[in-house]
Amino acid sequence: MQLNWLALAVPLFLLLMWLEYRLAQKKAITVHSFNESIANLNVGIAERVCDLLTTALFVYWYQWIFEHHRLFNIASAWWIWLLLFLATDFVWYWYHRWGHEVSALWGVHGIHHQSEDFNYTVSARITMLQAVIRGGFWSVLPLLGFDPKAVAIMLLIHGAYPFFTHTQLVGKLGWLEYLFVTPSHHRVHHSCNTCYLDKNYGDVLIIWDKLFGTFAPETETPKYGITKPLNSYSFLWQHFHFILELAVAIQRTKGIRRKLTLPFRSPEAIDPRIRSFLERKLLRTNHNQIVSEALRRNITINTTITLLVLFFTILFEHYIHGIAFALLFAWIILSCIHNGAMLEQKQWVLYLEYIRLNLVLLLAYAIFPSFTILALHASSLLACGIFHKRIKAAYSNYVLT
């Protein structure tokens, strides 16, 4: 049986998140909030399932570049791994820096910085679009002549390190601070304190920041999040608010040349008042509503089920194809949207429940086609239509309160 053992990363990192939470409780330090943690996991879940679509494409892309366009023939030797590591980290530094300095890239990377918490769950807050763009930057590695298989291994190792820098429970680490990116360095990076803005872009090594003048030590208590808080747990708003802001800014900008260059200018060039305009027009948020224990329980159950589905989808990815994968993909993404809507107690989440139920029945039919499943599907649709008002009232009472 051909299994994707990378699926084990899901329970492993969840265990580490739980251990951090328990340690923070033991130390009587509050570094987690329920709403932010769920929102962070939602983004990470969506990225993981989307990664199943993009990973294979990049494997073929890197191999094609290596075979047809590599600039150098790099021989196999132990020191090549050191050179590859340095090249990978150097490319990351510039990808990350431009992700803050270029509006079009900030629209993708900025989602990672929206959380007002700073803990291991924030490390999961990476979007599919960010993963795609990052993969594009790393195309320079096979172009230089590094073997794509070696690149893939290095990216796995390199990608695991930043998880451990997203924590407030580790202080400064002595001489390691001079060479490596530590939790202290990364706390600075995630801070919206004026003195910390646009600092510490490194992923594993901090030397690039010191070399290019973007280093700042942790000298005052960081405040986390973006300079203008998002104030929304909406999965869709988190992903697309800045892209919409950029689109409005382009529409309002006069002159073709200025319109075309705006996406490549600093995010500071975007009028901050556009966010307020879009919030009034598109966003009806209940961000500050108290989440009851019953609602927390329902969201926790839903998130747990979504994580289980994600785990088994990754584990058995070689056996899930076509319609079955499309249905699982849609169900997982809708579940992430659903969790965010439940945090803000949106009444329309019931319609997402209807859709998710239908996706489950369609998946069952795709795997075990039978008249019984078709009849059950038709019956559920009919019942939802006939008893919609009663279902809605019950759903509001037992799920949203």
Stockholm file with secondary structure:
# STOCKHOLM 1.0

chainA/1-401         MQLNWLALAVPLFLLLMWLEYRLAQKKAITVHSFNESIANLNVGIAERVCDLLTTALFVYWYQWIFEHHRLFNIASAWWIWLLLFLATDFVWYWYHRWGHEVSALWGVHGIHHQSEDFNYTVSARITMLQAVIRGGFWSVLPLLGFDPKAVAIMLLIHGAYPFFTHTQLVGKLGWLEYLFVTPSHHRVHHSCNTCYLDKNYGDVLIIWDKLFGTFAPETETPKYGITKPLNSYSFLWQHFHFILELAVAIQRTKGIRRKLTLPFRSPEAIDPRIRSFLERKLLRTNHNQIVSEALRRNITINTTITLLVLFFTILFEHYIHGIAFALLFAWIILSCIHNGAMLEQKQWVLYLEYIRLNLVLLLAYAIFPSFTILALHASSLLACGIFHKRIKAAYSNYVLT
#=GR chainA/1-401 SS CCCCGGGGHHHHHHHHHHHHHHHHHHTTCCCCCHHHHHHHHHHHHHHHHHHHHHHHHHHHHHHHHHHHHCSCCCCCCHHHHHHHHHHHHHHHHHHHHHHHHSHHHHHHHGGGGCCSCCSGGGGGCCCHHHHHHHHHHTTHHHHHTCCHHHHHHHHHHHHHGGGGGSCSSCCCCGGGGGTBCCHHHHHHHTBCCGGGTTCCCCSSBSHHHHHHTCCCCCCSCCCBSCSSCCCCCCHHHHHHHHHHHHHHHHHHSCSHHHHHHGGGSCGGGSCTHHHHHHHHHHCCCCTTSCCCHHHHHHHHHHHHHHHHHHHHHHHTGGGCCHHHHHHHHHHHHHHHHHHHHHHTTCTTHHHHHHHHHHHHHHHHHHHSCCHHHHHHHHHHHHHHHHTHHHHHHHHHHHTCC
#=GC SS_cons         CCCCGGGGHHHHHHHHHHHHHHHHHHTTCCCCCHHHHHHHHHHHHHHHHHHHHHHHHHHHHHHHHHHHHCSCCCCCCHHHHHHHHHHHHHHHHHHHHHHHHSHHHHHHHGGGGCCSCCSGGGGGCCCHHHHHHHHHHTTHHHHHTCCHHHHHHHHHHHHHGGGGGSCSSCCCCGGGGGTBCCHHHHHHHTBCCGGGTTCCCCSSBSHHHHHHTCCCCCCSCCCBSCSSCCCCCCHHHHHHHHHHHHHHHHHHSCSHHHHHHGGGSCGGGSCTHHHHHHHHHHCCCCTTSCCCHHHHHHHHHHHHHHHHHHHHHHHTGGGCCHHHHHHHHHHHHHHHHHHHHHHTTCTTHHHHHHHHHHHHHHHHHHHSCCHHHHHHHHHHHHHHHHTHHHHHHHHHHHTCC
//
